Structure formats: structure tokens, C-alpha cells
Amino acid sequence: MRMRLFNTGYTFQEKLSIFLLKVINRIILRLNKNGLLANYISEINQLKKSGFQCERSKQNVLQISKNELNYVLRPYTSDYRVFNQVYIDEEYKPLLEIIKQLNFNKPLKIIDAGSNIGLFSHWISQNVEIDRVVSIEADTENFHFQKIYYSAKYKTILKLALWGYSNKKLTLGSSFRGGEHWAKSIVQGDKEKGNEVNSITLNDIYKQYFENEEIDILKIDVEGAEANIFAETNSYDVILKKTKILALEIHDEFKCRENIYNLLTNNGFTILDIGETTFAYKK
């Protein structure tokens, strides 16, 4: 039957068009089955309602722009939700008010742990002057995308996992909150199949990139690894003595919120919970 179909007077170009159309239809059916296409269309519409121009490029990335500022996202991933959190919901905007209260008058030094594709450091650089950013991301795809589209002269991007101990072989798992690009979690040993990644501590980062300096902003969004980081005393010196402002997402599945709050308040930090982020700073 297939031979008869392709020997009924169709030109080669027509046969190719029919074949490609079938392939495209199969892809669309698969995307629709997973709900990805509907989500993607909804995300595009939301961006347009927020005043962004959207265009799919030849490199199969989504280019969006507004007020002469340009951004790049990956279709059919959680990138839109990260972008929405940072740019539309303005999750980190309270940082600007805290910076104003603390009367910062110099370029900022920042650690961005769990940086995903780099949107936080991109956003903060559009609002304040930056001295340097050390960006830490454990996921291979996120890391490479950030290197290509969100690198900057002031930024060092490390493919490592922030942890309580140095040079540990960890596994990047995908069971936490669906395991999408913004929800890859670190597990010890071989409990879960995933990508192997080496660990780094806050002390390691401080000694290599900020020796004898203060960290103006320490942003941590590491999908539960904060429980391990705050449980190990070797992180305390950097967090409690070297950091001016902390922006932290605490994942309550790991039951570490009370421990973190107690540690910070007992060491003179003021805590603000806004949205999904806990902001802590010393006046």
C-alpha cells in the first residue's frame, strides 16, 4: 500500500511534503498528549499580555524582548516559570529595597547558588552595579544554556553542586517536584539515577573568589540541599559573618525551616518572608 501511495503521480517534492507533514503531526500529537503544546501556547500568550515580544529562532530557542531588553528561553521547559518568577512576579524585587535601606554605594559581590539558566543574576545586573557574580549550577543542560546565553564579564559559572562538604560525588536526581529543569535535586550515593556532579562548599567559594571580602548577596535556591548546607557548621562562617543579605528558597519537604530561622535570628538577622523567598539581612 505504501508503494502505491508513492507511485500515484506525486512529484518528489510532494512526497517529501506528505512525509514531513506526517512527522509534524506525530510530534504535535505527542506534545498534545503530554500537555506541553498547550502549556507552551499559554506561556506565549501570558508573555504577550505582559508586553513581551516573542519569536522562535532558528536555534530552536524562544527569543523575547521588552523595552530594548532581550532574553532567551527554551520551549517546552520550566524556563518560562523561572522567567515569570524573576521578571513578571518580581520575586526578588524586595532585594532592591533592602539594598537601599543598607545604603550600599558600591558594585555588589554576589553568589548565586542554584542559578538555573542565570536569570536572577541577569535581572540584578539590570538594577544595580555588579562587581562579580559566582554562579553555581549542577544541571548540565542548565549550565551549558547559561554559558551560551547568560554569560557576562562579571560572572563566573561553575558546574557544581552547593553542599555541606567538599569534593563529594553526588547525584542530580529528577524525583523532586516533577524533576523539571528548575527542580533537579541533589541526592547522595546511587539512590536515584541521574547525572553525577561534584560538590562545593560556601567556604570553598569564599576562599577562591572572595577572600577577605564581604558577600553582598547570597542567593540560594538548591531544591532542598539547603537542609544539608545549614546543618553543617563549616558553612556558618560565610553565612553568618561574611554575608550581608541572604535570599533563600526553603523547601519545606526537607523540614529545615525552623533550624534555618533559629540560626539566622540568633545571629542578628532580620527575616522577611515574601512569596516563596526568605530574605535575611543585618541592619
C-alpha atoms as an extended CHARMM CRD file, in Angstrom:
* protein
*
       283  EXT
         1         1  MET       CA              0.0000000000        0.0000000000        0.0000000000  PROA      1               0.0000000000
         2         2  ARG       CA              2.8200000000        2.4170000000        0.7820000000  PROA      2               0.0000000000
         3         3  MET       CA              4.4060000000        1.8060000000       -2.6230000000  PROA      3               0.0000000000
         4         4  ARG       CA              1.1190000000        2.5090000000       -4.3640000000  PROA      4               0.0000000000
         5         5  LEU       CA              0.7330000000        5.7460000000       -2.4320000000  PROA      5               0.0000000000
         6         6  PHE       CA              4.1450000000        6.9620000000       -3.5910000000  PROA      6               0.0000000000
         7         7  ASN       CA              3.6180000000        5.8300000000       -7.1850000000  PROA      7               0.0000000000
         8         8  THR       CA              0.3600000000        7.6260000000       -7.9400000000  PROA      8               0.0000000000
         9         9  GLY       CA              1.7490000000       10.6270000000       -9.7660000000  PROA      9               0.0000000000
        10        10  TYR       CA              3.1720000000       12.6100000000       -6.8470000000  PROA      10              0.0000000000
        11        11  THR       CA              6.3390000000       14.5490000000       -7.5170000000  PROA      11              0.0000000000
        12        12  PHE       CA              9.3100000000       14.0340000000       -5.2170000000  PROA      12              0.0000000000
        13        13  GLN       CA              8.6590000000       17.4050000000       -3.5800000000  PROA      13              0.0000000000
        14        14  GLU       CA              5.0020000000       16.4550000000       -2.9360000000  PROA      14              0.0000000000
        15        15  LYS       CA              6.0440000000       13.0830000000       -1.4880000000  PROA      15              0.0000000000
        16        16  LEU       CA              8.5370000000       14.8390000000        0.7980000000  PROA      16              0.0000000000
        17        17  SER       CA              5.8800000000       17.3060000000        1.9080000000  PROA      17              0.0000000000
        18        18  ILE       CA              3.4680000000       14.4780000000        2.7450000000  PROA      18              0.0000000000
        19        19  PHE       CA              6.1730000000       12.6760000000        4.7310000000  PROA      19              0.0000000000
        20        20  LEU       CA              7.1660000000       15.8000000000        6.6670000000  PROA      20              0.0000000000
        21        21  LEU       CA              3.5240000000       16.6070000000        7.4060000000  PROA      21              0.0000000000
        22        22  LYS       CA              3.0410000000       13.1420000000        8.8960000000  PROA      22              0.0000000000
        23        23  VAL       CA              6.1410000000       13.5840000000       11.0610000000  PROA      23              0.0000000000
        24        24  ILE       CA              4.9780000000       17.0030000000       12.2490000000  PROA      24              0.0000000000
        25        25  ASN       CA              1.5100000000       15.6690000000       13.0370000000  PROA      25              0.0000000000
        26        26  ARG       CA              3.0160000000       12.8580000000       15.1170000000  PROA      26              0.0000000000
        27        27  ILE       CA              5.1430000000       15.3540000000       17.0490000000  PROA      27              0.0000000000
        28        28  ILE       CA              2.1170000000       17.5900000000       17.6670000000  PROA      28              0.0000000000
        29        29  LEU       CA              0.0500000000       14.6260000000       18.8210000000  PROA      29              0.0000000000
        30        30  ARG       CA              2.8070000000       13.6170000000       21.2330000000  PROA      30              0.0000000000
        31        31  LEU       CA              3.1610000000       17.1440000000       22.5950000000  PROA      31              0.0000000000
        32        32  ASN       CA             -0.5940000000       17.4670000000       22.9810000000  PROA      32              0.0000000000
        33        33  LYS       CA             -0.7150000000       14.1380000000       24.7790000000  PROA      33              0.0000000000
        34        34  ASN       CA              1.7810000000       15.4190000000       27.3330000000  PROA      34              0.0000000000
        35        35  GLY       CA              0.1010000000       18.8120000000       27.5810000000  PROA      35              0.0000000000
        36        36  LEU       CA              3.3410000000       20.5080000000       26.5420000000  PROA      36              0.0000000000
        37        37  LEU       CA              1.9920000000       22.2540000000       23.4600000000  PROA      37              0.0000000000
        38        38  ALA       CA             -0.9980000000       23.6980000000       25.3180000000  PROA      38              0.0000000000
        39        39  ASN       CA              1.2880000000       24.9190000000       28.1090000000  PROA      39              0.0000000000
        40        40  TYR       CA              3.6830000000       26.4560000000       25.6000000000  PROA      40              0.0000000000
        41        41  ILE       CA              0.8940000000       28.3410000000       23.8100000000  PROA      41              0.0000000000
        42        42  SER       CA             -0.4540000000       29.5550000000       27.1570000000  PROA      42              0.0000000000
        43        43  GLU       CA              3.0160000000       30.7390000000       28.2140000000  PROA      43              0.0000000000
        44        44  ILE       CA              3.4840000000       32.6720000000       24.9610000000  PROA      44              0.0000000000
        45        45  ASN       CA              0.1050000000       34.3420000000       25.4200000000  PROA      45              0.0000000000
        46        46  GLN       CA              0.9670000000       35.3140000000       29.0030000000  PROA      46              0.0000000000
        47        47  LEU       CA              4.2540000000       36.8380000000       27.8870000000  PROA      47              0.0000000000
        48        48  LYS       CA              2.4960000000       38.8490000000       25.1820000000  PROA      48              0.0000000000
        49        49  LYS       CA             -0.0970000000       40.0840000000       27.6950000000  PROA      49              0.0000000000
        50        50  SER       CA              2.8030000000       41.2870000000       29.8390000000  PROA      50              0.0000000000
        51        51  GLY       CA              4.1270000000       43.3160000000       26.9190000000  PROA      51              0.0000000000
        52        52  PHE       CA              6.8780000000       40.9930000000       25.6740000000  PROA      52              0.0000000000
        53        53  GLN       CA              7.5360000000       40.2830000000       22.0240000000  PROA      53              0.0000000000
        54        54  CYS       CA              8.1470000000       36.5880000000       21.3200000000  PROA      54              0.0000000000
        55        55  GLU       CA              9.8970000000       34.9030000000       18.4140000000  PROA      55              0.0000000000
        56        56  ARG       CA             11.0790000000       31.3350000000       17.8340000000  PROA      56              0.0000000000
        57        57  SER       CA             14.6240000000       31.3610000000       16.3980000000  PROA      57              0.0000000000
        58        58  LYS       CA             16.4030000000       29.0050000000       14.0130000000  PROA      58              0.0000000000
        59        59  GLN       CA             18.3370000000       27.6840000000       17.0390000000  PROA      59              0.0000000000
        60        60  ASN       CA             15.0070000000       26.4020000000       18.4470000000  PROA      60              0.0000000000
        61        61  VAL       CA             15.0270000000       28.8340000000       21.3490000000  PROA      61              0.0000000000
        62        62  LEU       CA             12.4100000000       31.3810000000       22.3130000000  PROA      62              0.0000000000
        63        63  GLN       CA             13.6510000000       34.9510000000       21.9880000000  PROA      63              0.0000000000
        64        64  ILE       CA             11.6560000000       37.5060000000       23.9430000000  PROA      64              0.0000000000
        65        65  SER       CA             12.1600000000       41.2350000000       24.3070000000  PROA      65              0.0000000000
        66        66  LYS       CA             10.7020000000       44.2820000000       26.0270000000  PROA      66              0.0000000000
        67        67  ASN       CA             11.9420000000       47.8540000000       26.3550000000  PROA      67              0.0000000000
        68        68  GLU       CA             15.0650000000       47.0060000000       24.3110000000  PROA      68              0.0000000000
        69        69  LEU       CA             15.9960000000       44.2170000000       26.7440000000  PROA      69              0.0000000000
        70        70  ASN       CA             16.3870000000       40.7140000000       25.3020000000  PROA      70              0.0000000000
        71        71  TYR       CA             16.0300000000       37.2540000000       26.8460000000  PROA      71              0.0000000000
        72        72  VAL       CA             16.2870000000       33.6760000000       25.6220000000  PROA      72              0.0000000000
        73        73  LEU       CA             14.3200000000       30.6850000000       26.9240000000  PROA      73              0.0000000000
        74        74  ARG       CA             13.9560000000       27.0190000000       25.9550000000  PROA      74              0.0000000000
        75        75  PRO       CA             10.4990000000       25.9980000000       24.7000000000  PROA      75              0.0000000000
        76        76  TYR       CA              8.6780000000       23.1470000000       26.4680000000  PROA      76              0.0000000000
        77        77  THR       CA             10.7450000000       23.5080000000       29.6540000000  PROA      77              0.0000000000
        78        78  SER       CA             10.2920000000       25.1900000000       33.0390000000  PROA      78              0.0000000000
        79        79  ASP       CA             12.2570000000       28.2560000000       31.8140000000  PROA      79              0.0000000000
        80        80  TYR       CA              9.0600000000       30.2650000000       31.4230000000  PROA      80              0.0000000000
        81        81  ARG       CA              8.1270000000       29.6640000000       35.0750000000  PROA      81              0.0000000000
        82        82  VAL       CA             11.5690000000       30.8030000000       36.2210000000  PROA      82              0.0000000000
        83        83  PHE       CA             11.3010000000       33.8730000000       33.9760000000  PROA      83              0.0000000000
        84        84  ASN       CA              7.8100000000       34.5590000000       35.2950000000  PROA      84              0.0000000000
        85        85  GLN       CA              9.0800000000       34.3030000000       38.8810000000  PROA      85              0.0000000000
        86        86  VAL       CA             12.0000000000       36.6820000000       38.3010000000  PROA      86              0.0000000000
        87        87  TYR       CA             10.6610000000       39.2100000000       35.7730000000  PROA      87              0.0000000000
        88        88  ILE       CA              6.8650000000       39.2060000000       35.9000000000  PROA      88              0.0000000000
        89        89  ASP       CA              6.1040000000       38.3600000000       39.5440000000  PROA      89              0.0000000000
        90        90  GLU       CA              9.3370000000       40.1830000000       40.5430000000  PROA      90              0.0000000000
        91        91  GLU       CA             10.0770000000       37.6760000000       43.3090000000  PROA      91              0.0000000000
        92        92  TYR       CA             13.4370000000       39.2940000000       44.1020000000  PROA      92              0.0000000000
        93        93  LYS       CA             12.3400000000       42.9390000000       43.9890000000  PROA      93              0.0000000000
        94        94  PRO       CA             12.4570000000       43.2330000000       47.8200000000  PROA      94              0.0000000000
        95        95  LEU       CA             16.2420000000       42.9450000000       47.4760000000  PROA      95              0.0000000000
        96        96  LEU       CA             16.3200000000       46.3970000000       45.9150000000  PROA      96              0.0000000000
        97        97  GLU       CA             14.5680000000       47.9370000000       48.9280000000  PROA      97              0.0000000000
        98        98  ILE       CA             16.8940000000       46.1080000000       51.3500000000  PROA      98              0.0000000000
        99        99  ILE       CA             19.9250000000       47.3170000000       49.3620000000  PROA      99              0.0000000000
       100       100  LYS       CA             18.5590000000       50.8570000000       49.6290000000  PROA      100             0.0000000000
       101       101  GLN       CA             17.9820000000       50.5020000000       53.3900000000  PROA      101             0.0000000000
       102       102  LEU       CA             21.5240000000       49.2460000000       53.9290000000  PROA      102             0.0000000000
       103       103  ASN       CA             22.8600000000       52.1720000000       51.8910000000  PROA      103             0.0000000000
       104       104  PHE       CA             25.0400000000       50.1410000000       49.5330000000  PROA      104             0.0000000000
       105       105  ASN       CA             27.0870000000       52.5490000000       47.4450000000  PROA      105             0.0000000000
       106       106  LYS       CA             29.4580000000       50.2350000000       45.5980000000  PROA      106             0.0000000000
       107       107  PRO       CA             29.3120000000       47.4560000000       42.9850000000  PROA      107             0.0000000000
       108       108  LEU       CA             27.9260000000       44.2730000000       44.5140000000  PROA      108             0.0000000000
       109       109  LYS       CA             29.5560000000       40.8960000000       45.0590000000  PROA      109             0.0000000000
       110       110  ILE       CA             27.0980000000       38.0230000000       44.6750000000  PROA      110             0.0000000000
       111       111  ILE       CA             26.9190000000       34.2450000000       44.9980000000  PROA      111             0.0000000000
       112       112  ASP       CA             24.0590000000       32.7090000000       43.0180000000  PROA      112             0.0000000000
       113       113  ALA       CA             23.7120000000       29.0790000000       44.1370000000  PROA      113             0.0000000000
       114       114  GLY       CA             21.2360000000       27.0560000000       42.1160000000  PROA      114             0.0000000000
       115       115  SER       CA             21.3670000000       29.5980000000       39.3250000000  PROA      115             0.0000000000
       116       116  ASN       CA             19.3930000000       27.5610000000       36.7500000000  PROA      116             0.0000000000
       117       117  ILE       CA             19.9450000000       29.3860000000       33.4100000000  PROA      117             0.0000000000
       118       118  GLY       CA             21.1620000000       32.6000000000       35.0620000000  PROA      118             0.0000000000
       119       119  LEU       CA             18.0380000000       34.7880000000       35.0780000000  PROA      119             0.0000000000
       120       120  PHE       CA             18.4990000000       36.0650000000       38.6500000000  PROA      120             0.0000000000
       121       121  SER       CA             21.9900000000       37.4570000000       38.0340000000  PROA      121             0.0000000000
       122       122  HSD       CA             20.7790000000       38.8430000000       34.6920000000  PROA      122             0.0000000000
       123       123  TRP       CA             17.9190000000       40.6370000000       36.4750000000  PROA      123             0.0000000000
       124       124  ILE       CA             20.0250000000       42.0120000000       39.3380000000  PROA      124             0.0000000000
       125       125  SER       CA             22.6100000000       43.3390000000       36.8580000000  PROA      125             0.0000000000
       126       126  GLN       CA             19.8430000000       45.4000000000       35.2220000000  PROA      126             0.0000000000
       127       127  ASN       CA             19.0250000000       47.0560000000       38.5410000000  PROA      127             0.0000000000
       128       128  VAL       CA             22.3180000000       47.5650000000       40.4010000000  PROA      128             0.0000000000
       129       129  GLU       CA             26.0000000000       47.8180000000       39.5740000000  PROA      129             0.0000000000
       130       130  ILE       CA             27.7970000000       44.4650000000       39.7830000000  PROA      130             0.0000000000
       131       131  ASP       CA             31.3650000000       43.7690000000       40.8320000000  PROA      131             0.0000000000
       132       132  ARG       CA             31.2250000000       39.9820000000       40.3530000000  PROA      132             0.0000000000
       133       133  VAL       CA             28.8780000000       37.0200000000       40.4410000000  PROA      133             0.0000000000
       134       134  VAL       CA             29.8310000000       33.4340000000       41.1450000000  PROA      134             0.0000000000
       135       135  SER       CA             27.0710000000       31.3460000000       39.6210000000  PROA      135             0.0000000000
       136       136  ILE       CA             26.7170000000       27.6790000000       40.6820000000  PROA      136             0.0000000000
       137       137  GLU       CA             24.5310000000       25.2410000000       38.7420000000  PROA      137             0.0000000000
       138       138  ALA       CA             24.5680000000       21.4520000000       38.9870000000  PROA      138             0.0000000000
       139       139  ASP       CA             22.4110000000       20.5390000000       35.9810000000  PROA      139             0.0000000000
       140       140  THR       CA             24.3700000000       20.0330000000       32.7400000000  PROA      140             0.0000000000
       141       141  GLU       CA             21.7150000000       21.4290000000       30.3680000000  PROA      141             0.0000000000
       142       142  ASN       CA             21.0510000000       24.4870000000       32.5250000000  PROA      142             0.0000000000
       143       143  PHE       CA             24.7860000000       25.0960000000       32.9120000000  PROA      143             0.0000000000
       144       144  HSD       CA             25.5070000000       24.9890000000       29.1660000000  PROA      144             0.0000000000
       145       145  PHE       CA             22.4890000000       27.1330000000       28.3020000000  PROA      145             0.0000000000
       146       146  GLN       CA             23.6120000000       29.7330000000       30.8330000000  PROA      146             0.0000000000
       147       147  LYS       CA             27.1520000000       29.6800000000       29.4190000000  PROA      147             0.0000000000
       148       148  ILE       CA             25.8160000000       30.3140000000       25.9030000000  PROA      148             0.0000000000
       149       149  TYR       CA             23.0950000000       32.8840000000       26.5540000000  PROA      149             0.0000000000
       150       150  TYR       CA             23.6320000000       34.4130000000       30.0140000000  PROA      150             0.0000000000
       151       151  SER       CA             27.3740000000       34.6540000000       30.4700000000  PROA      151             0.0000000000
       152       152  ALA       CA             28.9030000000       38.0240000000       31.3230000000  PROA      152             0.0000000000
       153       153  LYS       CA             32.3080000000       39.5310000000       32.0080000000  PROA      153             0.0000000000
       154       154  TYR       CA             31.4740000000       39.8990000000       35.6920000000  PROA      154             0.0000000000
       155       155  LYS       CA             30.2220000000       36.2930000000       36.0370000000  PROA      155             0.0000000000
       156       156  THR       CA             32.0000000000       33.0170000000       36.8140000000  PROA      156             0.0000000000
       157       157  ILE       CA             29.7880000000       29.9830000000       36.0960000000  PROA      157             0.0000000000
       158       158  LEU       CA             30.5880000000       26.7150000000       37.8710000000  PROA      158             0.0000000000
       159       159  LYS       CA             29.0670000000       23.3040000000       37.1340000000  PROA      159             0.0000000000
       160       160  LEU       CA             28.9850000000       22.1040000000       40.7250000000  PROA      160             0.0000000000
       161       161  ALA       CA             26.5030000000       21.4090000000       43.4970000000  PROA      161             0.0000000000
       162       162  LEU       CA             26.4990000000       23.5290000000       46.6500000000  PROA      162             0.0000000000
       163       163  TRP       CA             26.7210000000       21.1430000000       49.6150000000  PROA      163             0.0000000000
       164       164  GLY       CA             27.9220000000       20.9010000000       53.1970000000  PROA      164             0.0000000000
       165       165  TYR       CA             31.1370000000       19.0570000000       52.2580000000  PROA      165             0.0000000000
       166       166  SER       CA             33.7260000000       19.4880000000       49.5000000000  PROA      166             0.0000000000
       167       167  ASN       CA             34.5550000000       17.0970000000       46.6710000000  PROA      167             0.0000000000
       168       168  LYS       CA             31.6940000000       14.6890000000       47.2440000000  PROA      168             0.0000000000
       169       169  LYS       CA             30.2990000000       12.6960000000       44.3290000000  PROA      169             0.0000000000
       170       170  LEU       CA             26.6070000000       13.4990000000       44.3100000000  PROA      170             0.0000000000
       171       171  THR       CA             23.7370000000       12.5730000000       42.0300000000  PROA      171             0.0000000000
       172       172  LEU       CA             21.4300000000       15.0580000000       40.3460000000  PROA      172             0.0000000000
       173       173  GLY       CA             18.0290000000       13.3990000000       40.6310000000  PROA      173             0.0000000000
       174       174  SER       CA             14.6870000000       14.0630000000       38.9850000000  PROA      174             0.0000000000
       175       175  SER       CA             12.1080000000       12.8440000000       41.5160000000  PROA      175             0.0000000000
       176       176  PHE       CA             11.6990000000       16.1630000000       43.3700000000  PROA      176             0.0000000000
       177       177  ARG       CA              8.6470000000       18.2190000000       42.2830000000  PROA      177             0.0000000000
       178       178  GLY       CA              8.4900000000       16.5680000000       38.8570000000  PROA      178             0.0000000000
       179       179  GLY       CA             12.2080000000       16.8230000000       38.1310000000  PROA      179             0.0000000000
       180       180  GLU       CA             11.9310000000       19.5860000000       35.5400000000  PROA      180             0.0000000000
       181       181  HSD       CA             14.8470000000       21.8740000000       34.6970000000  PROA      181             0.0000000000
       182       182  TRP       CA             14.0740000000       24.1100000000       37.6870000000  PROA      182             0.0000000000
       183       183  ALA       CA             13.5400000000       21.2310000000       40.1390000000  PROA      183             0.0000000000
       184       184  LYS       CA             16.5770000000       18.9690000000       39.9360000000  PROA      184             0.0000000000
       185       185  SER       CA             17.5880000000       17.8910000000       43.4240000000  PROA      185             0.0000000000
       186       186  ILE       CA             20.8340000000       16.5620000000       44.8600000000  PROA      186             0.0000000000
       187       187  VAL       CA             20.9500000000       13.1270000000       46.4580000000  PROA      187             0.0000000000
       188       188  GLN       CA             23.8570000000       11.2440000000       47.9710000000  PROA      188             0.0000000000
       189       189  GLY       CA             25.0670000000        7.9460000000       46.5680000000  PROA      189             0.0000000000
       190       190  ASP       CA             23.2180000000        5.9410000000       43.9300000000  PROA      190             0.0000000000
       191       191  LYS       CA             19.7310000000        6.1580000000       45.3570000000  PROA      191             0.0000000000
       192       192  GLU       CA             18.4400000000        7.5980000000       42.1330000000  PROA      192             0.0000000000
       193       193  LYS       CA             19.5860000000        7.5210000000       38.5380000000  PROA      193             0.0000000000
       194       194  GLY       CA             20.8160000000       10.8540000000       37.2800000000  PROA      194             0.0000000000
       195       195  ASN       CA             23.8570000000       12.9080000000       36.4180000000  PROA      195             0.0000000000
       196       196  GLU       CA             26.8760000000       12.7390000000       38.6840000000  PROA      196             0.0000000000
       197       197  VAL       CA             28.1240000000       16.0940000000       39.9500000000  PROA      197             0.0000000000
       198       198  ASN       CA             30.8790000000       17.2020000000       42.3340000000  PROA      198             0.0000000000
       199       199  SER       CA             30.1360000000       19.2350000000       45.4310000000  PROA      199             0.0000000000
       200       200  ILE       CA             31.4930000000       22.5780000000       46.5750000000  PROA      200             0.0000000000
       201       201  THR       CA             31.0080000000       24.4090000000       49.8720000000  PROA      201             0.0000000000
       202       202  LEU       CA             30.4520000000       28.0670000000       50.6410000000  PROA      202             0.0000000000
       203       203  ASN       CA             33.8710000000       28.1210000000       52.2740000000  PROA      203             0.0000000000
       204       204  ASP       CA             35.4630000000       26.8410000000       49.0640000000  PROA      204             0.0000000000
       205       205  ILE       CA             33.7560000000       29.5490000000       47.0310000000  PROA      205             0.0000000000
       206       206  TYR       CA             34.6350000000       32.2600000000       49.5170000000  PROA      206             0.0000000000
       207       207  LYS       CA             38.3180000000       31.3440000000       49.6850000000  PROA      207             0.0000000000
       208       208  GLN       CA             38.6730000000       31.1390000000       45.9180000000  PROA      208             0.0000000000
       209       209  TYR       CA             36.6510000000       34.1730000000       44.8450000000  PROA      209             0.0000000000
       210       210  PHE       CA             36.0440000000       36.4980000000       47.8410000000  PROA      210             0.0000000000
       211       211  GLU       CA             38.9700000000       36.0610000000       50.2440000000  PROA      211             0.0000000000
       212       212  ASN       CA             38.9260000000       38.8010000000       52.9320000000  PROA      212             0.0000000000
       213       213  GLU       CA             35.8590000000       40.4620000000       51.3660000000  PROA      213             0.0000000000
       214       214  GLU       CA             32.1690000000       40.6130000000       52.1730000000  PROA      214             0.0000000000
       215       215  ILE       CA             29.4770000000       38.9540000000       50.0960000000  PROA      215             0.0000000000
       216       216  ASP       CA             26.7200000000       41.4640000000       49.4740000000  PROA      216             0.0000000000
       217       217  ILE       CA             24.0680000000       38.9560000000       48.3290000000  PROA      217             0.0000000000
       218       218  LEU       CA             23.9990000000       35.2130000000       48.8490000000  PROA      218             0.0000000000
       219       219  LYS       CA             21.1000000000       33.7670000000       46.8490000000  PROA      219             0.0000000000
       220       220  ILE       CA             20.3650000000       30.0590000000       47.4240000000  PROA      220             0.0000000000
       221       221  ASP       CA             17.7270000000       28.0450000000       45.5610000000  PROA      221             0.0000000000
       222       222  VAL       CA             19.0280000000       24.4760000000       45.6030000000  PROA      222             0.0000000000
       223       223  GLU       CA             15.8850000000       22.3230000000       45.7720000000  PROA      223             0.0000000000
       224       224  GLY       CA             16.3250000000       21.0340000000       49.3020000000  PROA      224             0.0000000000
       225       225  ALA       CA             20.1110000000       20.9780000000       49.5730000000  PROA      225             0.0000000000
       226       226  GLU       CA             19.7840000000       23.9680000000       51.9240000000  PROA      226             0.0000000000
       227       227  ALA       CA             18.9430000000       21.4380000000       54.6540000000  PROA      227             0.0000000000
       228       228  ASN       CA             22.4240000000       19.9350000000       54.3050000000  PROA      228             0.0000000000
       229       229  ILE       CA             24.1710000000       23.2930000000       53.8840000000  PROA      229             0.0000000000
       230       230  PHE       CA             22.6530000000       24.8140000000       57.0240000000  PROA      230             0.0000000000
       231       231  ALA       CA             23.1650000000       21.6210000000       59.0270000000  PROA      231             0.0000000000
       232       232  GLU       CA             26.9550000000       21.7560000000       58.5890000000  PROA      232             0.0000000000
       233       233  THR       CA             28.8440000000       24.2220000000       60.7670000000  PROA      233             0.0000000000
       234       234  ASN       CA             31.5710000000       24.6990000000       58.1590000000  PROA      234             0.0000000000
       235       235  SER       CA             29.1120000000       26.9200000000       56.2270000000  PROA      235             0.0000000000
       236       236  TYR       CA             28.3110000000       29.1480000000       59.1900000000  PROA      236             0.0000000000
       237       237  ASP       CA             31.2700000000       31.4940000000       58.9440000000  PROA      237             0.0000000000
       238       238  VAL       CA             30.3730000000       32.5600000000       55.3970000000  PROA      238             0.0000000000
       239       239  ILE       CA             26.6280000000       32.7660000000       56.0370000000  PROA      239             0.0000000000
       240       240  LEU       CA             26.7020000000       34.4660000000       59.4230000000  PROA      240             0.0000000000
       241       241  LYS       CA             29.8540000000       36.6030000000       59.3050000000  PROA      241             0.0000000000
       242       242  LYS       CA             30.6430000000       37.3230000000       55.6600000000  PROA      242             0.0000000000
       243       243  THR       CA             27.1740000000       37.7730000000       54.1110000000  PROA      243             0.0000000000
       244       244  LYS       CA             25.1370000000       40.9750000000       54.2230000000  PROA      244             0.0000000000
       245       245  ILE       CA             21.9140000000       39.8050000000       52.5360000000  PROA      245             0.0000000000
       246       246  LEU       CA             20.5810000000       36.2940000000       52.1130000000  PROA      246             0.0000000000
       247       247  ALA       CA             17.8350000000       35.4010000000       49.5920000000  PROA      247             0.0000000000
       248       248  LEU       CA             16.8220000000       31.8020000000       50.2020000000  PROA      248             0.0000000000
       249       249  GLU       CA             14.0840000000       29.4780000000       48.9950000000  PROA      249             0.0000000000
       250       250  ILE       CA             13.3390000000       26.9710000000       51.7480000000  PROA      250             0.0000000000
       251       251  HSD       CA             11.7380000000       23.7270000000       50.6100000000  PROA      251             0.0000000000
       252       252  ASP       CA              9.5340000000       22.5280000000       53.4440000000  PROA      252             0.0000000000
       253       253  GLU       CA              9.6580000000       18.8990000000       52.2940000000  PROA      253             0.0000000000
       254       254  PHE       CA             13.0870000000       18.8010000000       53.9900000000  PROA      254             0.0000000000
       255       255  LYS       CA             11.8500000000       20.1350000000       57.3580000000  PROA      255             0.0000000000
       256       256  CYS       CA             14.6860000000       22.6150000000       57.8370000000  PROA      256             0.0000000000
       257       257  ARG       CA             12.8450000000       25.9490000000       58.0790000000  PROA      257             0.0000000000
       258       258  GLU       CA             12.8320000000       26.1530000000       61.8780000000  PROA      258             0.0000000000
       259       259  ASN       CA             16.5490000000       25.3380000000       62.0810000000  PROA      259             0.0000000000
       260       260  ILE       CA             17.4080000000       27.9890000000       59.5000000000  PROA      260             0.0000000000
       261       261  TYR       CA             15.2240000000       30.6450000000       61.1400000000  PROA      261             0.0000000000
       262       262  ASN       CA             16.7210000000       29.9750000000       64.5670000000  PROA      262             0.0000000000
       263       263  LEU       CA             20.2640000000       30.1250000000       63.2410000000  PROA      263             0.0000000000
       264       264  LEU       CA             19.6950000000       33.4410000000       61.4680000000  PROA      264             0.0000000000
       265       265  THR       CA             17.6730000000       35.2300000000       64.1650000000  PROA      265             0.0000000000
       266       266  ASN       CA             20.0740000000       34.1180000000       66.8910000000  PROA      266             0.0000000000
       267       267  ASN       CA             22.8690000000       35.7650000000       64.9140000000  PROA      267             0.0000000000
       268       268  GLY       CA             21.2130000000       39.1320000000       64.4380000000  PROA      268             0.0000000000
       269       269  PHE       CA             19.4680000000       38.7060000000       61.0830000000  PROA      269             0.0000000000
       270       270  THR       CA             16.1050000000       40.2600000000       60.3130000000  PROA      270             0.0000000000
       271       271  ILE       CA             13.8980000000       37.8420000000       58.3600000000  PROA      271             0.0000000000
       272       272  LEU       CA             11.2530000000       38.6590000000       55.7580000000  PROA      272             0.0000000000
       273       273  ASP       CA              9.1690000000       36.0040000000       54.0260000000  PROA      273             0.0000000000
       274       274  ILE       CA              7.8280000000       37.3110000000       50.7180000000  PROA      274             0.0000000000
       275       275  GLY       CA              6.3520000000       34.9090000000       48.2100000000  PROA      275             0.0000000000
       276       276  GLU       CA              8.4900000000       31.7860000000       48.0250000000  PROA      276             0.0000000000
       277       277  THR       CA             11.6490000000       33.5750000000       49.1590000000  PROA      277             0.0000000000
       278       278  THR       CA             13.0530000000       34.1750000000       52.6210000000  PROA      278             0.0000000000
       279       279  PHE       CA             15.1300000000       37.3690000000       52.7980000000  PROA      279             0.0000000000
       280       280  ALA       CA             17.5040000000       37.8110000000       55.7400000000  PROA      280             0.0000000000
       281       281  TYR       CA             19.8060000000       40.7460000000       56.4730000000  PROA      281             0.0000000000
       282       282  LYS       CA             21.6500000000       42.5130000000       59.2380000000  PROA      282             0.0000000000
       283       283  LYS       CA             20.8640000000       46.1790000000       59.8410000000  PROA      283             0.0000000000
